[in-house]
Every structure is written in C-alpha cells, then in structure tokens.
Amino acid sequence: MTDIGTILTYLQNRWAQTTPGTAGIIFKEGWFDALFPYSPQITLTDMASQVNKNFNSSGSVTAFYRPMYVANVWVQIPQGESGTYESQIAENMRKEIARVFRTGFPTYGGSLTPFKLVLPLDDGKVRNDPNMIPVVVRYELTLVGVKQNE
C-alpha cells in the first residue's frame, strides 16, 4: 500500500462519526471528485519531498526524507444557499483531521520503509473561490512525514 493509502486508511478508521455533518464522507487520493458533488470529501495529495543526508559515526550516510502531503477538505454549497452550514461542516472536518493526526500516527515497518507522520504544519487555510460555480468550501492542511533510510 502506498503512503497515501496508508494515511487515508488510518484517517478513515479513526474518524469520529459523531463529527456534525460529516456522515458519508468520501476519502480519496487526488482532488475534488465532481461525481459526488454534495458529499463532503477529504482528499490527500503528494507533494515534493525534502531529503537531508547525514554521515553517522561509522561513516555511512543516513538519508532522511520528509514527504509532504496536502489534505483538502471539500464541502459544496448548494446554489442559492449562504454557505454558513457548509462552512461549519468544513471547519468540523478540519478540526477532526488535526485531532486524528495529533493523537499519533503509528510507525510501520517490516518490508516497508519506516514512516512516521508529523503534526499538521498549520490549522488549515480556507481556499475557496466564491466566484467559482459550483461554490465549494475548501480547507487545506499540510502534513509532513519522516522516513529514514540507511
């Protein structure tokens, strides 16, 4: 399974179903899916990764990869509505994502490269465009992972 698949599965399995207005959320890789217009969506996108290389005491090189991901929250506002309710749903989803990852993402290993997710870098940014049709409220959170290879 890819890192994105692992992160999405982890998020989906730990999602509090009591979060108001978030029943029937679609979790997927990529971007907003217009096939599910009025379903709240959470998408995860891979970004460029930073690489740091360090020499250890034995003279070999240890590489630390910091994969970055963007988690987007999407809630479409029905035509003619003010969007107050949808904005609150998006805010609740953003808070729930932060809660899930702040409680700790387990490191996995075995045949896979060890991976540990670091806290979101921010509390999320509102990225919606009111001039776009349909109007969609979008929050963006940046997630940073840590991988170590020797």
WOSUL-V389063 format. One record per residue. PSI is psi in whole degrees, 0 to 359 (none if undefined). Layout:
BEGIN
PSI ; PSI
END
This chain:
BEGIN
143 ; 165 ; 318 ; 316 ; 320 ; 316 ; 315 ; 319 ; 315 ; 312 ; 314 ; 320 ; 335 ; 7 ; 130 ; 112 ; 351 ; 355 ; 120 ; 133 ; 11 ; 20 ; 142 ; 29 ; 142 ; 122 ; 125 ; 162 ; 146 ; 235 ; 179 ; 134 ; 110 ; 348 ; 342 ; 65 ; 319 ; 11 ; 132 ; 141 ; 146 ; 123 ; 153 ; 131 ; 138 ; 138 ; 179 ; 143 ; 142 ; 146 ; 128 ; 134 ; 132 ; 145 ; 135 ; 183 ; 336 ; 359 ; 357 ; 162 ; 134 ; 127 ; 132 ; 120 ; 137 ; 81 ; 137 ; 140 ; 151 ; 122 ; 125 ; 138 ; 131 ; 129 ; 118 ; 139 ; 123 ; 147 ; 134 ; 354 ; 159 ; 334 ; 4 ; 312 ; 316 ; 323 ; 322 ; 321 ; 314 ; 319 ; 318 ; 319 ; 318 ; 315 ; 322 ; 321 ; 312 ; 318 ; 314 ; 315 ; 337 ; 341 ; 356 ; 126 ; 123 ; 147 ; 136 ; 155 ; 232 ; 230 ; 351 ; 157 ; 135 ; 140 ; 130 ; 130 ; 135 ; 160 ; 154 ; 142 ; 339 ; 175 ; 4 ; 149 ; 136 ; 128 ; 31 ; 155 ; 108 ; 346 ; 352 ; 143 ; 127 ; 157 ; 127 ; 128 ; 129 ; 126 ; 145 ; 128 ; 138 ; 129 ; 139 ; 129 ; 171 ; 124 ; 147 ; 127 ; 141 ; none
END
